[in-house]
Amino acid sequence: MNTRVLRTELKRSVAPWAGALILTTALAFLHIPGGMFARGTTAWTAQWTSLALWTRSLLFYLWPLAVGFGALQGLRDHRSKMTELLATTPRPAWQRAAAPAGTTAVTLASAFALLVVSGAVQVVAHTEYTHLGWLPISLVAVVSLVAGALLGMGTGRALPSVLTPPLLTMAAFAFTALLQSSLGRTERDTASGFPVTEPNQLSLLSPAVQEVRNTLVTLSASVHIGQTVWMLGMAATGFALLVAARPRTRLLALTPVLAGAAIALLVLPSAPDRMYVVDKAAAKLVCDGPVCVTKTQQARLTDLAGPGKEALRLLHGALGTEAPVSIQETDTVQPEGSIPKWSARTVSFDFDDSLIDAAKGGELTWALVGKGLVPGCSPVGWSGTGGEDVARTVAVGWVLGDLKSLPDTVESLRRYVDGEARPVWRKFRALPAAEQRSRIDAMRTAALSCKGDALDALTGGASR
Protein backbone atom coordinates (compact mmCIF):
# COMPACT_ATOMS: atom_id res chain seq x y z
CA MET A 1 0.00 0.00 0.00
CA ASN A 2 1.49 3.36 -1.05
CA THR A 3 1.23 6.56 0.96
CA ARG A 4 -1.44 8.07 -1.33
CA VAL A 5 -3.77 5.14 -0.76
CA LEU A 6 -3.02 5.24 2.95
CA ARG A 7 -3.88 8.95 3.17
CA THR A 8 -7.11 8.41 1.25
CA GLU A 9 -8.17 5.52 3.46
CA LEU A 10 -7.36 7.48 6.62
CA LYS A 11 -9.77 10.19 5.47
CA ARG A 12 -12.53 7.73 4.60
CA SER A 13 -12.23 5.21 7.46
CA VAL A 14 -12.82 5.19 11.20
CA ALA A 15 -9.28 3.91 11.80
CA PRO A 16 -7.88 7.26 13.05
CA TRP A 17 -10.70 7.52 15.60
CA ALA A 18 -10.08 3.97 16.74
CA GLY A 19 -6.35 4.59 17.18
CA ALA A 20 -6.92 7.86 19.02
CA LEU A 21 -9.48 6.34 21.40
CA ILE A 22 -7.30 3.33 22.16
CA LEU A 23 -4.25 5.49 22.88
CA THR A 24 -5.96 8.16 24.98
CA THR A 25 -8.10 5.83 27.11
CA ALA A 26 -5.15 3.52 27.76
CA LEU A 27 -2.99 6.43 28.90
CA ALA A 28 -5.84 7.64 31.12
CA PHE A 29 -6.10 4.20 32.75
CA LEU A 30 -2.36 3.96 33.35
CA HIS A 31 -2.18 7.43 34.91
CA ILE A 32 -5.02 7.02 37.41
CA PRO A 33 -3.67 8.55 40.66
CA GLY A 34 -2.91 5.83 43.19
CA GLY A 35 -3.91 3.10 40.73
CA MET A 36 -2.42 -0.37 40.74
CA PHE A 37 -0.49 0.43 37.55
CA ALA A 38 1.88 2.77 39.43
CA ARG A 39 2.59 0.84 42.64
CA GLY A 40 6.03 -0.23 43.84
CA THR A 41 8.47 -2.30 41.84
CA THR A 42 5.72 -3.57 39.51
CA ALA A 43 4.71 -0.11 38.27
CA TRP A 44 4.19 0.06 34.51
CA THR A 45 7.12 2.48 34.18
CA ALA A 46 9.49 0.60 36.54
CA GLN A 47 10.66 -2.38 34.45
CA TRP A 48 10.45 -3.48 30.80
CA THR A 49 8.50 -6.66 31.50
CA SER A 50 6.08 -4.82 33.78
CA LEU A 51 5.55 -2.23 31.03
CA ALA A 52 4.71 -4.94 28.51
CA LEU A 53 2.41 -6.88 30.84
CA TRP A 54 0.52 -3.87 32.19
CA THR A 55 -0.13 -2.42 28.72
CA ARG A 56 -1.11 -5.90 27.54
CA SER A 57 -3.54 -6.25 30.48
CA LEU A 58 -5.51 -3.30 29.10
CA LEU A 59 -6.58 -5.45 26.15
CA PHE A 60 -9.50 -6.65 28.27
CA TYR A 61 -11.28 -3.55 26.92
CA LEU A 62 -8.97 -2.32 24.12
CA TRP A 63 -9.51 -5.53 22.15
CA PRO A 64 -13.34 -5.24 22.22
CA LEU A 65 -12.97 -1.63 21.08
CA ALA A 66 -10.84 -2.77 18.15
CA VAL A 67 -13.44 -5.42 17.25
CA GLY A 68 -16.27 -2.86 17.43
CA PHE A 69 -14.47 -0.25 15.33
CA GLY A 70 -13.59 -2.97 12.83
CA ALA A 71 -17.28 -3.94 12.54
CA LEU A 72 -18.16 -0.28 11.98
CA GLN A 73 -15.55 -0.08 9.25
CA GLY A 74 -16.93 -3.27 7.69
CA LEU A 75 -20.29 -1.58 7.20
CA ARG A 76 -18.83 1.17 5.01
CA ASP A 77 -19.73 -0.36 1.63
CA HIS A 78 -23.20 -1.28 2.86
CA ARG A 79 -23.84 2.22 4.22
CA SER A 80 -22.73 3.79 0.94
CA LYS A 81 -24.88 1.29 -1.03
CA MET A 82 -21.93 0.39 -3.26
CA THR A 83 -21.75 -3.35 -2.60
CA GLU A 84 -23.26 -4.40 -5.91
CA LEU A 85 -21.33 -1.76 -7.87
CA LEU A 86 -17.98 -2.85 -6.43
CA ALA A 87 -18.80 -6.48 -7.15
CA THR A 88 -18.97 -5.71 -10.88
CA THR A 89 -15.50 -4.16 -11.08
CA PRO A 90 -12.65 -6.29 -12.45
CA ARG A 91 -10.42 -5.52 -9.47
CA PRO A 92 -10.07 -8.62 -7.22
CA ALA A 93 -12.03 -8.49 -3.97
CA TRP A 94 -8.93 -9.17 -1.86
CA GLN A 95 -7.23 -6.08 -3.31
CA ARG A 96 -10.23 -3.90 -2.47
CA ALA A 97 -10.28 -5.32 1.05
CA ALA A 98 -6.53 -4.94 1.59
CA ALA A 99 -6.60 -1.14 1.59
CA PRO A 100 -9.02 -0.59 4.52
CA ALA A 101 -7.66 -3.65 6.35
CA GLY A 102 -4.08 -2.45 6.00
CA THR A 103 -4.97 1.08 7.07
CA THR A 104 -6.75 -0.18 10.17
CA ALA A 105 -3.87 -2.49 11.03
CA VAL A 106 -1.26 0.27 10.67
CA THR A 107 -3.31 2.71 12.75
CA LEU A 108 -3.96 0.32 15.64
CA ALA A 109 -0.37 -0.92 15.65
CA SER A 110 0.90 2.66 15.71
CA ALA A 111 -1.45 3.61 18.57
CA PHE A 112 -0.29 0.70 20.71
CA ALA A 113 3.35 1.36 19.81
CA LEU A 114 2.98 4.98 20.96
CA LEU A 115 1.49 3.70 24.22
CA VAL A 116 4.51 1.45 24.80
CA VAL A 117 6.96 4.18 23.80
CA SER A 118 5.39 6.61 26.29
CA GLY A 119 6.13 4.09 29.04
CA ALA A 120 9.53 3.09 27.67
CA VAL A 121 10.84 6.64 27.98
CA GLN A 122 10.12 6.47 31.72
CA VAL A 123 11.39 2.90 32.14
CA VAL A 124 14.80 3.92 30.80
CA ALA A 125 15.07 6.45 33.64
CA HIS A 126 14.00 3.98 36.34
CA THR A 127 16.00 0.81 35.71
CA GLU A 128 19.47 -0.31 34.70
CA TYR A 129 18.24 -3.75 33.62
CA THR A 130 17.70 -3.70 29.86
CA HIS A 131 16.60 -6.74 27.85
CA LEU A 132 14.39 -7.77 24.91
CA GLY A 133 12.40 -10.49 26.69
CA TRP A 134 9.44 -8.11 27.00
CA LEU A 135 9.14 -7.57 23.24
CA PRO A 136 7.14 -10.75 22.37
CA ILE A 137 4.52 -9.77 24.96
CA SER A 138 3.91 -6.43 23.22
CA LEU A 139 4.12 -7.90 19.70
CA VAL A 140 1.39 -10.43 20.52
CA ALA A 141 -0.70 -7.52 21.82
CA VAL A 142 -0.33 -5.73 18.48
CA VAL A 143 -1.26 -8.89 16.57
CA SER A 144 -4.30 -9.29 18.84
CA LEU A 145 -5.57 -5.77 18.17
CA VAL A 146 -5.14 -6.17 14.42
CA ALA A 147 -6.78 -9.61 14.45
CA GLY A 148 -9.71 -8.29 16.46
CA ALA A 149 -10.21 -5.39 14.07
CA LEU A 150 -10.07 -7.69 11.01
CA LEU A 151 -12.56 -10.07 12.62
CA GLY A 152 -14.85 -7.13 13.27
CA MET A 153 -14.52 -5.88 9.69
CA GLY A 154 -15.31 -9.30 8.26
CA THR A 155 -18.26 -9.79 10.57
CA GLY A 156 -19.58 -6.32 9.79
CA ARG A 157 -19.47 -7.04 6.06
CA ALA A 158 -21.04 -10.49 6.47
CA LEU A 159 -23.79 -9.16 8.79
CA PRO A 160 -24.48 -5.64 7.50
CA SER A 161 -26.71 -4.30 10.27
CA VAL A 162 -26.52 -1.17 12.37
CA LEU A 163 -26.70 -3.44 15.43
CA THR A 164 -23.63 -5.46 14.47
CA PRO A 165 -20.92 -3.10 15.86
CA PRO A 166 -22.45 -2.62 19.35
CA LEU A 167 -23.48 -6.26 19.72
CA LEU A 168 -20.09 -7.50 18.56
CA THR A 169 -18.32 -5.10 20.93
CA MET A 170 -20.37 -6.35 23.88
CA ALA A 171 -19.77 -9.96 22.88
CA ALA A 172 -16.00 -9.34 22.66
CA PHE A 173 -15.98 -7.63 26.05
CA ALA A 174 -17.94 -10.51 27.60
CA PHE A 175 -15.41 -12.90 26.04
CA THR A 176 -12.40 -11.18 27.62
CA ALA A 177 -14.17 -10.65 30.95
CA LEU A 178 -15.21 -14.28 31.28
CA LEU A 179 -11.79 -15.60 30.31
CA GLN A 180 -10.18 -13.33 32.91
CA SER A 181 -12.63 -14.40 35.62
CA SER A 182 -14.87 -17.45 35.88
CA LEU A 183 -14.04 -19.39 32.69
CA GLY A 184 -10.33 -18.67 32.85
CA ARG A 185 -9.76 -19.27 36.56
CA THR A 186 -9.68 -22.50 38.58
CA GLU A 187 -10.43 -22.52 42.29
CA ARG A 188 -8.42 -24.67 44.67
CA ASP A 189 -7.35 -24.86 48.31
CA THR A 190 -3.68 -24.61 49.20
CA ALA A 191 -1.94 -27.15 51.44
CA SER A 192 -2.45 -24.74 54.33
CA GLY A 193 -6.19 -24.53 53.65
CA PHE A 194 -6.36 -21.10 52.01
CA PRO A 195 -8.68 -20.75 48.98
CA VAL A 196 -7.01 -19.34 45.86
CA THR A 197 -7.75 -19.09 42.16
CA GLU A 198 -5.23 -19.62 39.39
CA PRO A 199 -5.33 -19.21 35.60
CA ASN A 200 -6.21 -22.20 33.44
CA GLN A 201 -5.57 -22.91 29.77
CA LEU A 202 -8.72 -21.12 28.59
CA SER A 203 -7.48 -17.85 30.08
CA LEU A 204 -4.66 -17.85 27.53
CA LEU A 205 -7.18 -17.51 24.69
CA SER A 206 -7.84 -13.99 25.95
CA PRO A 207 -5.65 -11.29 24.38
CA ALA A 208 -5.30 -9.72 27.85
CA VAL A 209 -3.12 -11.01 30.69
CA GLN A 210 -3.54 -10.97 34.46
CA GLU A 211 -2.28 -8.12 36.64
CA VAL A 212 1.44 -7.88 37.40
CA ARG A 213 2.32 -9.07 40.91
CA ASN A 214 6.04 -9.73 40.63
CA THR A 215 8.77 -8.18 38.50
CA LEU A 216 10.43 -11.58 37.98
CA VAL A 217 7.40 -13.15 36.27
CA THR A 218 6.95 -13.26 32.51
CA LEU A 219 5.04 -15.33 29.95
CA SER A 220 6.59 -18.55 28.66
CA ALA A 221 7.57 -19.08 25.02
CA SER A 222 4.82 -21.65 24.49
CA VAL A 223 2.25 -19.01 25.50
CA HIS A 224 3.63 -16.58 22.90
CA ILE A 225 3.52 -19.23 20.18
CA GLY A 226 0.04 -20.52 21.02
CA GLN A 227 -1.49 -17.06 21.25
CA THR A 228 0.13 -15.95 18.00
CA VAL A 229 -1.30 -18.98 16.16
CA TRP A 230 -4.75 -18.30 17.64
CA MET A 231 -4.69 -14.61 16.68
CA LEU A 232 -3.35 -15.26 13.16
CA GLY A 233 -6.20 -17.73 12.62
CA MET A 234 -8.63 -15.06 13.79
CA ALA A 235 -7.09 -12.48 11.45
CA ALA A 236 -7.28 -14.90 8.52
CA THR A 237 -10.96 -15.56 9.22
CA GLY A 238 -11.68 -11.84 9.45
CA PHE A 239 -9.99 -11.11 6.12
CA ALA A 240 -11.68 -14.09 4.47
CA LEU A 241 -15.10 -12.84 5.63
CA LEU A 242 -14.21 -9.41 4.30
CA VAL A 243 -13.56 -10.88 0.86
CA ALA A 244 -16.25 -13.61 0.76
CA ALA A 245 -19.44 -12.90 -1.19
CA ARG A 246 -21.36 -16.18 -0.89
CA PRO A 247 -22.80 -17.96 2.17
CA ARG A 248 -20.76 -21.12 1.52
CA THR A 249 -17.55 -19.10 1.24
CA ARG A 250 -18.35 -17.35 4.49
CA LEU A 251 -18.80 -20.68 6.22
CA LEU A 252 -15.45 -21.85 4.88
CA ALA A 253 -13.92 -18.60 6.14
CA LEU A 254 -14.46 -19.85 9.70
CA THR A 255 -11.93 -22.64 9.16
CA PRO A 256 -8.78 -20.60 10.05
CA VAL A 257 -10.12 -19.38 13.41
CA LEU A 258 -11.32 -22.85 14.39
CA ALA A 259 -8.05 -24.42 13.30
CA GLY A 260 -6.09 -21.70 15.10
CA ALA A 261 -8.01 -22.33 18.33
CA ALA A 262 -7.44 -26.09 18.09
CA ILE A 263 -3.71 -25.73 17.43
CA ALA A 264 -3.37 -23.10 20.15
CA LEU A 265 -4.96 -25.36 22.76
CA LEU A 266 -2.44 -28.05 21.82
CA VAL A 267 0.47 -25.63 22.21
CA LEU A 268 -0.65 -23.56 25.20
CA PRO A 269 0.45 -24.96 28.59
CA SER A 270 -2.19 -26.20 31.02
CA ALA A 271 -0.21 -25.88 34.26
CA PRO A 272 -0.13 -22.35 35.82
CA ASP A 273 3.59 -22.59 36.60
CA ARG A 274 4.29 -23.09 32.87
CA MET A 275 2.18 -20.09 31.84
CA TYR A 276 3.68 -17.40 34.04
CA VAL A 277 7.31 -18.33 34.63
CA VAL A 278 10.30 -16.79 36.39
CA ASP A 279 12.65 -14.85 34.13
CA LYS A 280 15.96 -16.43 35.13
CA ALA A 281 18.01 -13.56 33.72
CA ALA A 282 15.99 -11.03 35.74
CA ALA A 283 16.29 -13.15 38.91
CA LYS A 284 20.08 -13.38 38.69
CA LEU A 285 21.66 -11.93 41.83
CA VAL A 286 23.94 -8.90 41.88
CA CYS A 287 25.90 -8.55 45.13
CA ASP A 288 27.94 -6.09 47.15
CA GLY A 289 29.62 -8.44 49.61
CA PRO A 290 26.92 -10.25 51.62
CA VAL A 291 24.10 -8.00 50.36
CA CYS A 292 22.41 -9.12 47.14
CA VAL A 293 19.54 -7.96 44.95
CA THR A 294 18.08 -9.29 41.71
CA LYS A 295 19.24 -7.84 38.43
CA THR A 296 15.97 -5.95 38.05
CA GLN A 297 16.79 -3.92 41.18
CA GLN A 298 20.54 -3.53 40.75
CA ALA A 299 20.18 0.27 40.73
CA ARG A 300 19.08 0.10 44.40
CA LEU A 301 22.03 -1.97 45.59
CA THR A 302 24.18 1.07 46.43
CA ASP A 303 21.57 2.45 48.85
CA LEU A 304 20.93 -0.99 50.35
CA ALA A 305 24.51 -2.21 50.86
CA GLY A 306 25.48 0.07 53.77
CA PRO A 307 22.33 -0.45 55.89
CA GLY A 308 22.38 -4.16 55.00
CA LYS A 309 25.94 -4.70 56.23
CA GLU A 310 25.16 -2.75 59.41
CA ALA A 311 22.08 -4.94 59.99
CA LEU A 312 24.21 -8.08 59.68
CA ARG A 313 26.73 -6.64 62.14
CA LEU A 314 23.99 -5.90 64.68
CA LEU A 315 22.45 -9.34 64.27
CA HIS A 316 25.82 -11.01 64.73
CA GLY A 317 26.45 -9.01 67.88
CA ALA A 318 23.10 -10.09 69.31
CA LEU A 319 22.83 -13.69 68.09
CA GLY A 320 26.47 -14.68 67.69
CA THR A 321 27.01 -17.75 65.53
CA GLU A 322 23.24 -18.17 65.09
CA ALA A 323 23.00 -14.89 63.17
CA PRO A 324 22.30 -14.63 59.43
CA VAL A 325 25.36 -14.14 57.24
CA SER A 326 23.76 -12.59 54.16
CA ILE A 327 20.91 -10.37 53.01
CA GLN A 328 19.16 -11.23 49.75
CA GLU A 329 16.19 -9.99 47.79
CA THR A 330 13.79 -12.85 47.12
CA ASP A 331 14.67 -14.37 43.73
CA THR A 332 11.92 -16.99 43.59
CA VAL A 333 8.17 -16.78 43.14
CA GLN A 334 6.16 -18.93 45.51
CA PRO A 335 2.57 -19.99 44.63
CA GLU A 336 -0.20 -17.72 45.84
CA GLY A 337 -1.60 -18.83 49.18
CA SER A 338 1.46 -20.88 50.13
CA ILE A 339 3.24 -20.43 53.47
CA PRO A 340 6.65 -18.74 53.03
CA LYS A 341 9.85 -20.69 53.65
CA TRP A 342 12.71 -18.92 55.36
CA SER A 343 16.37 -19.62 56.05
CA ALA A 344 18.09 -18.89 59.35
CA ARG A 345 21.30 -17.95 57.50
CA THR A 346 19.83 -15.46 55.05
CA VAL A 347 17.68 -12.39 55.58
CA SER A 348 15.21 -12.48 52.70
CA PHE A 349 13.23 -9.38 51.76
CA ASP A 350 11.09 -7.87 49.03
CA PHE A 351 11.26 -4.23 47.97
CA ASP A 352 7.45 -4.18 47.82
CA ASP A 353 7.21 -5.08 51.51
CA SER A 354 5.84 -1.94 53.20
CA LEU A 355 8.43 -2.33 55.97
CA ILE A 356 11.30 -2.15 53.44
CA ASP A 357 9.69 0.24 50.98
CA ALA A 358 9.10 2.91 53.63
CA ALA A 359 12.62 2.73 55.12
CA LYS A 360 15.78 4.69 54.38
CA GLY A 361 19.16 4.95 56.10
CA GLY A 362 18.98 3.92 59.76
CA GLU A 363 15.34 2.89 59.49
CA LEU A 364 16.28 0.52 56.67
CA THR A 365 18.85 -1.07 58.97
CA TRP A 366 16.19 -1.58 61.65
CA ALA A 367 13.77 -2.99 59.08
CA LEU A 368 16.35 -5.53 57.86
CA VAL A 369 17.15 -6.53 61.44
CA GLY A 370 13.43 -7.06 61.96
CA LYS A 371 13.13 -9.21 58.82
CA GLY A 372 16.06 -11.30 60.04
CA LEU A 373 14.32 -11.97 63.36
CA VAL A 374 10.64 -12.20 62.29
CA PRO A 375 10.39 -12.46 58.48
CA GLY A 376 6.60 -12.94 58.42
CA CYS A 377 4.35 -15.94 57.86
CA SER A 378 1.33 -14.46 56.05
CA PRO A 379 0.40 -16.65 53.03
CA VAL A 380 1.83 -15.40 49.73
CA GLY A 381 -0.50 -12.79 48.26
CA TRP A 382 -2.12 -12.08 51.63
CA SER A 383 -1.36 -9.41 54.18
CA GLY A 384 -2.03 -9.18 57.88
CA THR A 385 -1.18 -7.14 60.94
CA GLY A 386 -0.93 -8.35 64.50
CA GLY A 387 1.34 -10.36 66.74
CA GLU A 388 4.19 -10.69 64.26
CA ASP A 389 4.56 -6.91 63.95
CA VAL A 390 4.60 -6.50 67.73
CA ALA A 391 7.12 -9.32 68.17
CA ARG A 392 9.32 -7.85 65.42
CA THR A 393 9.31 -4.41 67.05
CA VAL A 394 10.23 -5.79 70.47
CA ALA A 395 12.93 -8.06 69.00
CA VAL A 396 14.55 -5.15 67.12
CA GLY A 397 14.47 -3.16 70.38
CA TRP A 398 16.32 -6.03 72.07
CA VAL A 399 19.05 -5.94 69.40
CA LEU A 400 19.37 -2.13 69.48
CA GLY A 401 19.00 -1.80 73.27
CA ASP A 402 15.97 0.48 72.99
CA LEU A 403 12.44 0.24 71.58
CA LYS A 404 12.28 1.78 68.08
CA SER A 405 9.34 2.54 65.81
CA LEU A 406 9.75 0.43 62.69
CA PRO A 407 8.94 2.17 59.40
CA ASP A 408 5.67 1.61 57.60
CA THR A 409 3.75 3.52 54.95
CA VAL A 410 0.57 3.64 57.10
CA GLU A 411 0.96 5.95 60.10
CA SER A 412 -2.09 4.53 61.90
CA LEU A 413 -0.63 1.02 61.65
CA ARG A 414 2.68 2.25 63.01
CA ARG A 415 1.00 3.86 66.02
CA TYR A 416 -1.06 0.71 66.66
CA VAL A 417 2.01 -1.57 66.65
CA ASP A 418 3.97 0.81 68.89
CA GLY A 419 1.10 0.96 71.36
CA GLU A 420 0.86 -2.83 71.53
CA ALA A 421 4.64 -3.27 71.77
CA ARG A 422 5.32 -0.96 74.74
CA PRO A 423 3.77 -3.11 77.50
CA VAL A 424 5.33 -6.25 76.00
CA TRP A 425 8.69 -4.47 75.89
CA ARG A 426 8.51 -3.42 79.55
CA LYS A 427 7.74 -6.97 80.72
CA PHE A 428 10.38 -8.43 78.42
CA ARG A 429 13.13 -6.07 79.64
CA ALA A 430 12.33 -6.98 83.26
CA LEU A 431 13.39 -10.58 82.59
CA PRO A 432 16.96 -11.84 83.24
CA ALA A 433 19.29 -11.61 80.24
CA ALA A 434 19.45 -15.38 79.84
CA GLU A 435 15.65 -15.63 79.77
CA GLN A 436 15.46 -12.80 77.24
CA ARG A 437 17.85 -14.65 74.91
CA SER A 438 15.94 -17.90 75.39
CA ARG A 439 12.69 -16.26 74.40
CA ILE A 440 14.28 -14.53 71.40
CA ASP A 441 15.54 -17.92 70.21
CA ALA A 442 12.10 -19.48 70.68
CA MET A 443 10.45 -16.57 68.88
CA ARG A 444 12.88 -16.81 65.97
CA THR A 445 12.37 -20.58 65.66
CA ALA A 446 8.60 -20.10 65.47
CA ALA A 447 8.93 -17.20 63.04
CA LEU A 448 11.31 -18.99 60.64
CA SER A 449 9.38 -22.26 60.62
CA CYS A 450 5.94 -20.61 60.50
CA LYS A 451 4.75 -23.37 62.83
CA GLY A 452 4.10 -21.32 65.93
CA ASP A 453 3.12 -17.87 67.19
CA ALA A 454 6.13 -15.56 67.37
CA LEU A 455 4.57 -13.22 69.93
CA ASP A 456 3.47 -16.09 72.16
CA ALA A 457 7.02 -17.47 72.12
CA LEU A 458 8.41 -14.04 72.99
CA THR A 459 6.03 -13.48 75.90
CA GLY A 460 6.17 -17.04 77.18
CA GLY A 461 2.57 -17.66 76.10
CA ALA A 462 1.21 -14.61 77.92
CA SER A 463 0.32 -12.49 74.85
CA ARG A 464 -3.26 -13.68 74.81
N, C-alpha and C positions, 0 to 999 in steps of 0.2 A: 504494500500500500504506500503510494507516494504522499508527500506532504499536502498536495492540493486536495486529494481525496480525503485525507484526514481532517483538513480544515473544514471542508464542506460537511462532512459527517458530524463534526463537533457542533456545527451550527444547527443541523437538522435533528440531532438526537438528544436524548435525556442524559447521555453519558456524563457531560460536565457537571450536571446537577447531582448525579449519583456520586461522583468522585468528591465533590465539595461537601456533601452531607456526610459521607463516610469519614472524611478527614476531620471536619470540624467537630462532629459529635464524639469521635474517638478521643480527640485532644481534650474535649470538655470532661469526658469520663476520667481520663488519666490525671487531670489537674483538679479534681474535687478536693477541697481542703480537708485534710485529715483522713482521706480515703485510704483503702487498703493498698492502693497502687503505689503509695509513697512512703510506706512504713519500713524502717530498719534496713537490714542488709538485702532484703528482697525487693526493694523499691524498683520501679520500672526503669529508673535512670541510674541504678547502682552498679549493675553488672550486665554483660552482654546477653547471657542466657535469660536473665530475668526480663530484660527488655523484650526479647523475642517471645517469651512465654506470656507476659502480660498483654502485649499487643495482640498476640494470637488469641488470648482468652476473650477478647472483645468480639470475636467472630460469632459469639452466641446471638448477637443482634446485628452485626455488620453483614453477616452472610445472608440472613433473611432480607435485609435491605437490598443487597445486590440482586437477589432472586426477584424481588418485587420490581425494581427498576428495569431489570432485564425483561420481565413480562410486559411492562409498559412500553418498552422499546419494541417488543415483538408485535405489538398492535399497530405499529405505525402504518404499514401498508393497508391494513384493514380500515383504519380511521380515514385514510386518504382515498379509499375506494379505488385503489390501483392494483389490486391483486390480480384480477383477470388481465389487465393491460400488460403488467410485467410478465405474466406467464406466456404471452405471445411473442416476447422479444427473443432474438436468437442467443442472447447472452446466457451462459449456463447459470442455473439457480445458485450453485455454490459460490460463484463469483459475486453475484448480487448480495448474497448473505455475508460474504467475507468482510465487506466494507464496514457495515454497522457492528458486526461481531468483533472485528479487530479494533475498531475505535473504542468500543466499550471495554475490551480487555486492556488496552493501553491506558485508558483513563483510570480504571480501578487499580491497576498495578502501580501507576504513578502516585495515586492518592495514598495507598498503603506504604509505598516506599518513602514518601514524604513524612508519614507518621513515624516510621522507623528512624529516619534520618534525624527528626526533631529530638528523639530520645538518644540517639547515638552521640550527638554533639555533647550531651550532658554526661553520658556514660564515660566518654573519653576523659572528662575532668574528674571523675570519681573513682576510677579504678586503674591499677597498673597491669591487671591481668587481661591481656588481649588474645583472642582466639577466634576461629571461624566455625566452631562447633554450633553456634547459635544460628548460622545462616540457613541450614535446611528447615528449621522451624518456621522462619519467616517466608522462605520460598514456597513451602506447602500452603501457607496462609494466602499468598498471592494466587497460587493455582486454585485454591478453594473459592476465592472471590470471583475469579474469572469463570470457573466451572458453574458456580451458582448463577451468575448473570447469563451465561449461555443457555443453561437449563430453563431459566425464566423466559428468555427470548423465544426459544423453541416452543415452550408451552403456550406462550402468548400467541404465537402464530398458529399453533394447532387448535387452540381454543379461543378464538377471537371474540371475547366478551369483555365488557367494561368491568365485570366482577372478577375477572381472572387475576389481575395484579394484586388487589387486596387479599383475596382468598389464598393465593399462592404465598404471599408474604406471611400471612398468619400460619399457614401450614408449615412453612419453613421455620418460623420461630418456635412453633410447637415441637417440631422435630429436634431442634438444638436444645430446647429446654428439657424435653423428656430424656434425651441421651445424656444430659449433664446431671439429671436428678434420678428419677425412679428407674427408668429403663437401663441407664448406664451405670448404676451403682448397685453393689451387692452388700447386704447387711450381714455382719457376723459378730460374734463375741470373742474378745481376746482371751488369752490364757488366764489373765487376771480378772476376767469377768466383765470388762468394760465393752459396751456396744459401740461398734464403729462401722462405717461404710467405706468401701473401696471401689475404685473403678473396675468395670468388667470390659470384655472385648467390644461390646456394642458401643460403649462410650467413645471408642476410637473412630467410629464412623462419623462422629460430629466433627465439623471443621474447627470447633473451639477446643480449648484444653482447660484443665482445672486450674484453680488459683495457685500461685507460686508460694510455697511454704518453706523452701530451703534453697539456698543459692547453689548447692552442689547437685541438685537434681535436674536432669534433662530427659528428653525423649530418646528412646532407643532407635537404632537404625531400622529395625524391622517395622517400627511404627511409621517412620518417614516413607518407607517403600510402600507399605500397605495403603496408607492414606493417599499417596500420590496416584497409585493405580486406581483407587476408588474415585478420586476426583477427575482423573483423565477420562474414565469411563462415563462419568456424568457430563463432562464437557462434550464428549463425542456424541452422546445422546442429544444434548441440547442443540448442537450444530446440525445433526441429522434431522431433527424435528423442524429446524428452521428452513431446511432445504426441501423436505418431503412435501409432496402435494397430494398424495393419495392415502386413504385410510390404511391400506396394507403396508405401505412404506413407513407410515408413522408407527405402526406396531413393530415393524422390524427395527425401527430406530431405538427402541427400548433395549435392544440386545446389549449394547456397550455398557450401559449403567448396571444392568443385571449381572453381566459377566464381571464387571469391575468390582461389584459388591462381593460376589462369590470368591474371586481371587483374593481380594483384600482380607476377607475373613480367614482364608487359609494362611495368609502371611502375617496378619496382626497377632501379636502375642495375647494369650489369655490370662496369664498370671500377672498381677499388679506389679510385682517387682521386676518384671521384664518390660513393662510399659514405661514407667518412670524410673530411670536408673541413675546411679551416681556417676558423675563425670569424674573419672579417675585423675585426669590432668588437673582439674579444678581442685580436687581434694588433696593433691600433693602438698606436703608440709614444707614450709619455709621457716627456718629457725634462726634465732639469735641466742646461742648457748642453749639453756634448758627451756627457753620460751619459744613455742612454735604456733604458727597460724597456717591456715590453708592458703593456697596460692591466690584465691579470690580476694583475700583480705591482707595481702602482703604489704599494702600501703600503710596498714595500721600497726605493723610490727614494731616500728620505732617507738611509738607512744606506749606500747604495751610492755616492751622488754624491761625497762627500768622498774616499774611497779611490780612486774611479774617476778623478777629476781629478788626484790625486797620481800615479797610475799613468801617465797621459798625460804629465805633466810629466817624470817619470823617463825614459820612453821617448823623449821629444823630446830630453832632454839627452844620451842615449846614441846615438840614431840620427840626430838632426838632422832634415833635411827628409824622410828616409825613414820617419819614425815615424808611427804611426797618429794620427788626429786625433779619433777618437770611440770611444766604448765603447757597445755595443748588445747587449741580450738578443736571442737568435735569434728572429725573428718569422716564420720559415717552417718547414715540416715536410718534410724530405727523405725519400725512400723508404727503407725499411729495406734495409740491405745496401749502400747507395750510399756512395761516397767523398765526404766533406765538401768543400765549396768555401769558400775563405776569401778575404778581401780584405786587402790590405796596409795599407789606410787605416782599417780599422775593426777593433777588438777585439771579436769576437763571443764570447758566453758563454751558458751555460745554468745556471739556478739549481740544477738537479739534478746538475750536474757535481760530483763529490766534492771536487774542488779548490776550487770556489767555495762549495759548501754548507758546508764545514768551516771557512771563513775568516771572520774578523771584524777590523775595524780595520786595523792594519798588515799582518797576514797577508793580508787581502783585497787590499790594494794589491799585495803580492808576487804573489798568485795572478793578478791581472789583468795584471800585467807579463808573467808567464809565458805567459798565453794569447795575449798580443800577439806574443810571440816564437815560441812553439811551440804552436799551437792544438790540434793532435792530428789524426791521420789514420785512426783506427780507423773501420771502416765503421759507418754509422748502426745503432744497436741492438746493437752489439758493444762489448766493452770489452777493454782489454789494458794490460799494464804492461811497460815495458822501456826501450829506448833513448830514446824520446821524453821520458819522465819525467826521465831522467838529463840529457839535453840541456837540458830546460827549467830544471832546477835550476841547472845551471852557467851558463846564459844569464842567469838572474835575478841570480845572484851577480856576473856581469860588470857588469850595470846598477847594482847596489847597492854594488859594490866589495868585497863579502864574501860567502862562501857561506852561504846561508840554507836552513833546512829549510822546504819548502813544505808547506802544510796538507793533510791528508788524513784521512778518517774512520778509516782502518785504520792503526793504529800500526805494525804489522809491515811494511806496505808503505812507510811513511815511512822506517823504519830501513833497509830494503833500498835504496831510492833514494839515501838519504844516503851509505850505504856505497859504492855504485857511483860516486857523483858525486865523492867526495873525490879519488881518484887522477886522474880526468879534470881536475878543477879545478886541481890542482897543476901538471900538465903544461901546461894551457892558460895559466895565469898566468905561466909561465916564458917564454912566447912574446913577441916584440916587440909593441907596441901596435897597429901597423899590421896585423900578421898576425892578431892577435886580432879586430880589426874585420872583416878579410876573411873569417875563418872564421864569425863571427856572421852576416854577410851571406849566406854560402853556406848556413849552417844554416837561416836564415829563409826563403830561397828554396825549399829542399827542403821545409820544414815547411808553407809556405803553398800550394805546388803539389801536395803529396802525391805527388810523383814521384821522391822520393829519400829517403835515410835521414838524418834530422836529426843523429843522433849521429855518424855517419860524416863528415858535412860539418864538424861542429864539431871533430872530432879529426884531420881530414885523412886519413880512411880508416883510422885506426889502432885504432878501437874494437873490431874483431874480432880 
